[in-house]
Amino acid sequence: MRNLSRSLSTLLLALAPLLPSSAAADQHRAVRPDPIVFVHGWNSDGSTWQTMADRFRADGWPADHLDRWSYDSTQSNATTAAQLADEIERVLRLTGAAKVDVVTHSMGALSSRYYLKNLGGTAKVDAWVSLAGPNHGTETARWCGGAPCVEMRPGSDFLNALNTGDETPGSPRYATWRSPCDNIINPQSSVALSGALNTTTGCLGHSELRTEQTVYDQVRAHVR
């Protein structure tokens, strides 16, 4: 019996280096991706992110880490930015995360950039994504009215202030995607930002950048 006990002890000692410690196991279980806050564009809402959010969920993001936020897209982007700041604080409290990733489509790039530049957002955001964002304006916005449309027009006071100085401030990892077939962002070169990872996709429509598989794969790799 004594020999058997010694043998078991010897076996456990030999296996100990191969077994994760309690602390290491707890740390492994605690590792989770950053929550993602999705910011839609003009005349839209959070439901437009369903396809991308479902893909993130299938790839391991918890459901409470995928915030398909909706806001009033008829208001100024500066107003939306202040509301986005509150939404990000809510997500951080809910998830216990230190930072979020922000994934935007079209006009959603502008309010989120305003938040990053002017409202302390660089301390709360790890990675930022712009899909078809009118970062330097779009001529198409001359065909709609209201504050956000005026702000999206090339040369607007809002865009001149937003793009003055560093276009990608702070520590977040910035990335943009634009399509040569996007007939909403005009000129298409408007999307790219100095200091960002700028990608040109295949021939995709404006809304397809939210749903196309290759774009999703690249966005996932960027925010991972």
Disulfide bonds with the S-S distance in Angstrom:
Cys144-Cys149 1.92
Cys181-Cys203 1.87
